[in-house]
Amino acid sequence: MTTWTTTADVPLTAADRPPHDRRRARSRARVHVLLHIGLGAWALISMFPVVYMLLASIQSTQQIYQGVQVVPHHPIFGNYLHAWKQASFGRYLGNSVIYTTSVTALVLLFGTAAAYAFARLRFYGKNVIYYLLLVFLFVPIPGQFIPLYVVLVRLHLANTRIGYILPLVNASLAPAIFILRRFFEALPREVEEAALVDGASRFRIYRSIALPMAKPAIATVGILTVLSVWNEFVLALIVFSDQKLMPLQVGVQTFQGTYFSEYGLMMAALSIATLPVVAVYIAFQRFIIKGVMAGAVKG
């Protein structure tokens, strides 16, 4: 039985509580129930397009016109194989994996080092450089395409993988540094001071102390970068002219233009493009929640 204690340390039962306390407790319980019902309804609404896509991907176009069946009587898994072969999805998927892995690794490498330097080191012009980096957050990305393309052409990087990876790294570094710096600033200085007394270098502290303690924030930045790079579409059309270098999203668009009336094949192609990043998000969602909560408490 739940008990409460007064200032005189006398235990009280629920029936002994004042009426206004009981009303307040019942009101909070109703609010919690309504909140969970609302969140559950929102989750179902958000999941509906994904579920519809998966169900439609194993049905024929005729079945989709008649209404997508929740339990298909004759599932057509060949849609995935046909979409994979006809659209060369293996090549597009490999390109996206290369771009996403490379950009995420470089963003985490340079982002954590820069954020730690801004948070812990003292050097001339630190705040000026930091705020100049944050200016990139306020510059609209489409406004950068023309000068970016000119620079890539002059550097002979147009239609190359490195010419696509470097702009993506540049676009993702500013938000990564912003998130990570706030987290590094919130780490206890006593641990670093003790390591300095023991003779550890700044790099050793960064590698062995700061990075392990910042895992939630690093995971958050990593997932956000993966989502951003995996779903990128417009920059690839500007940088690449060779179809063999295009990422998966461009492959989906090309497939849609060819098979715009074959809804089963289109849904299979969309599932191939969507499921990998959904799986990554589900696998690392606990780190994202930890990173967001840690930033909310420490920031």
C-alpha positions in Angstrom: 0.0 0.0 0.0 1.3 3.4 -0.9 1.9 5.7 2.1 2.7 9.3 2.5 4.6 11.0 5.4 3.7 14.3 7.1 6.2 16.7 8.6 5.8 14.8 11.8 6.9 11.6 10.0 3.5 10.0 10.6 2.6 7.6 7.7 -0.7 8.3 5.9 -2.7 6.0 3.7 -4.3 7.1 0.5 -7.6 7.5 2.2 -6.1 9.8 4.8 -4.7 12.3 2.3 -6.4 15.7 2.0 -9.1 15.8 -0.7 -7.2 18.3 -2.9 -4.2 16.0 -2.9 -6.3 13.1 -4.1 -7.9 15.2 -6.8 -4.5 16.4 -8.0 -3.2 12.8 -8.1 -6.2 11.7 -10.1 -5.8 14.6 -12.5 -2.2 13.8 -13.1 -3.1 10.1 -13.7 -5.7 11.2 -16.3 -3.2 13.5 -18.0 -0.7 10.7 -18.2 -3.3 8.3 -19.7 -4.4 10.8 -22.3 -0.7 11.6 -23.1 0.1 8.0 -23.8 -3.0 7.5 -25.9 -2.1 10.6 -27.9 1.5 9.4 -28.4 0.3 5.9 -29.4 -2.1 7.4 -32.0 0.6 9.6 -33.4 3.0 6.6 -33.6 0.4 4.6 -35.5 -0.3 7.5 -37.9 3.5 7.9 -38.5 3.9 4.2 -39.1 1.0 3.9 -41.6 2.9 5.1 -44.7 5.8 2.7 -44.0 3.4 -0.2 -43.4 1.5 0.6 -46.5 4.7 0.7 -48.6 5.8 -2.7 -47.3 2.4 -4.3 -48.0 2.1 -2.7 -51.4 5.7 -3.9 -52.3 4.6 -7.5 -52.3 1.4 -7.0 -54.3 0.7 -6.5 -58.0 -0.5 -3.2 -59.5 -4.0 -4.7 -60.0 -4.2 -5.7 -56.3 -3.1 -2.2 -55.3 -5.8 -0.6 -57.5 -8.4 -2.8 -55.8 -7.1 -1.9 -52.3 -3.9 -2.9 -50.5 -4.6 -6.2 -48.6 -3.4 -6.3 -45.0 -2.7 -10.0 -45.5 -1.9 -10.6 -49.2 -3.2 -13.9 -50.5 -0.5 -14.2 -53.1 2.5 -12.1 -52.1 4.8 -11.3 -54.9 8.3 -11.1 -53.5 9.7 -11.1 -57.0 9.1 -7.3 -57.0 12.2 -6.8 -55.0 14.3 -9.0 -57.2 13.0 -7.3 -60.3 13.5 -3.8 -58.9 17.0 -4.8 -57.8 18.1 -6.1 -61.2 16.3 -3.6 -63.5 17.4 -0.5 -61.7 21.0 -1.6 -60.9 20.2 -1.0 -57.2 23.2 -3.0 -56.1 25.5 -0.3 -57.7 23.5 2.6 -56.3 23.3 1.0 -52.9 27.0 0.5 -52.8 27.6 4.1 -53.7 25.3 5.3 -50.9 27.1 3.1 -48.4 30.5 4.5 -49.5 29.3 8.1 -49.3 27.4 7.7 -46.0 30.3 5.8 -44.3 32.9 8.2 -45.5 31.1 11.4 -44.6 30.0 10.1 -41.2 33.5 9.0 -40.3 35.1 12.3 -41.4 32.4 14.4 -39.6 32.9 12.5 -36.4 36.7 12.7 -36.7 36.9 16.4 -37.3 33.8 17.3 -35.5 34.8 15.8 -32.1 38.3 17.2 -32.4 37.1 20.7 -33.2 34.4 20.7 -30.6 36.8 19.6 -27.9 39.2 22.3 -28.9 36.5 24.9 -28.8 35.3 23.7 -25.5 38.5 23.1 -23.6 41.5 24.7 -25.3 42.5 28.4 -25.2 43.8 30.0 -28.4 43.6 33.3 -30.2 40.4 34.0 -32.0 38.6 30.9 -30.7 35.1 32.5 -30.4 35.5 34.3 -33.8 36.3 31.1 -35.6 33.5 29.3 -33.8 30.9 31.8 -34.8 32.1 31.9 -38.3 31.6 28.2 -38.5 28.1 28.6 -37.2 27.3 31.1 -40.0 27.0 28.0 -42.3 23.8 27.1 -40.4 22.1 30.3 -41.7 23.2 30.0 -45.3 20.5 28.3 -47.4 22.0 25.3 -49.1 20.5 26.0 -52.6 22.3 29.3 -52.6 25.6 27.6 -52.4 25.2 25.3 -55.4 26.4 27.7 -58.2 29.6 28.8 -56.4 30.2 25.2 -55.2 30.0 23.8 -58.7 32.4 26.5 -60.0 34.9 25.6 -57.3 34.6 21.9 -58.0 35.1 22.5 -61.8 38.2 24.6 -61.2 39.6 22.0 -58.8 38.8 19.2 -61.2 36.6 17.5 -58.6 33.3 17.6 -60.5 31.9 14.2 -61.3 34.2 12.6 -58.7 33.4 10.8 -55.4 35.7 13.2 -53.5 33.9 16.2 -55.0 30.6 14.9 -53.6 32.0 13.8 -50.2 33.8 17.0 -49.3 30.7 19.3 -49.6 28.6 16.9 -47.6 31.3 16.9 -44.8 31.4 20.7 -44.9 27.6 20.9 -44.6 27.5 18.5 -41.7 30.4 19.8 -39.7 28.8 23.0 -38.3 25.8 21.4 -36.6 28.1 18.5 -35.4 30.5 21.0 -33.8 27.6 22.9 -32.3 26.1 19.8 -30.6 29.4 18.3 -29.5 30.9 21.5 -28.1 27.9 22.0 -25.7 28.4 18.4 -24.5 32.1 18.7 -24.0 31.6 21.9 -22.0 29.3 20.1 -19.7 31.8 17.3 -18.8 33.3 17.6 -15.4 36.6 19.5 -15.4 37.8 17.7 -12.3 38.4 14.5 -14.3 40.6 16.2 -16.8 42.5 18.1 -14.2 43.3 14.9 -12.4 44.5 13.4 -15.6 46.7 16.5 -16.3 48.2 16.1 -12.8 49.0 12.5 -13.6 50.9 13.6 -16.7 48.4 12.9 -19.4 48.6 15.0 -22.6 45.6 16.9 -24.0 45.3 14.4 -26.9 45.4 11.5 -24.4 42.6 13.2 -22.4 40.6 13.8 -25.5 41.0 10.2 -26.7 40.7 8.2 -23.5 38.4 10.4 -21.3 36.4 12.9 -23.4 35.4 10.7 -26.3 34.1 7.7 -24.1 32.1 10.1 -21.9 30.6 11.8 -25.0 29.4 8.6 -26.6 25.6 9.6 -26.5 26.3 12.9 -28.2 28.6 11.3 -30.8 26.0 8.6 -31.5 23.4 11.4 -32.0 25.6 13.3 -34.4 26.5 10.1 -36.2 22.8 9.1 -36.8 21.8 12.6 -37.9 24.7 12.6 -40.4 23.7 9.1 -41.7 20.1 10.2 -42.2 21.2 13.4 -44.0 23.7 11.8 -46.3 21.6 8.8 -47.1 18.6 10.9 -48.1 20.6 13.5 -50.1 19.4 13.9 -53.7 19.9 17.4 -55.2 23.7 17.8 -54.7 24.3 14.5 -56.5 22.5 15.8 -59.6 24.8 18.8 -59.6 28.1 17.1 -58.9 27.7 13.9 -61.0 27.2 13.5 -64.7 28.2 9.8 -64.6 25.2 7.6 -63.7 27.5 5.0 -62.2 28.5 7.4 -59.4 25.0 8.3 -58.4 23.7 7.5 -54.9 20.6 5.4 -54.2 18.1 8.2 -54.0 18.9 9.2 -57.6 18.5 5.6 -58.6 15.0 5.5 -57.0 14.1 8.6 -59.0 15.4 7.1 -62.2 13.4 3.9 -61.5 10.3 5.9 -60.8 10.5 7.7 -64.2 10.8 4.3 -65.9 8.2 2.3 -64.0 5.9 5.1 -62.9 2.8 3.0 -63.5 4.1 -0.2 -61.8 3.2 0.6 -58.2 4.3 -2.7 -56.8 7.8 -2.3 -58.3 8.0 1.3 -57.1 7.1 0.4 -53.6 9.7 -2.4 -53.6 12.3 0.1 -54.8 11.3 2.5 -52.1 11.5 -0.2 -49.5 15.0 -1.1 -50.6 16.0 2.6 -50.2 14.2 3.0 -46.8 14.8 -0.1 -44.8 18.6 0.1 -44.3 18.4 3.5 -42.7 15.4 2.6 -40.6 17.3 -0.5 -39.4 20.3 1.7 -38.4 18.0 4.1 -36.6 16.3 1.3 -34.7 19.6 -0.2 -33.7 21.0 3.0 -32.3 17.9 4.8 -31.1 18.8 4.3 -27.4 22.0 6.3 -28.0 20.0 9.1 -29.6 17.6 9.3 -26.7 20.6 9.3 -24.3 22.2 12.1 -26.3 19.1 14.2 -26.4 18.4 13.8 -22.7 22.0 14.5 -21.8 22.1 17.6 -23.9 18.8 18.8 -22.3 20.1 18.2 -18.8 23.7 19.3 -19.2 23.3 22.0 -21.8 
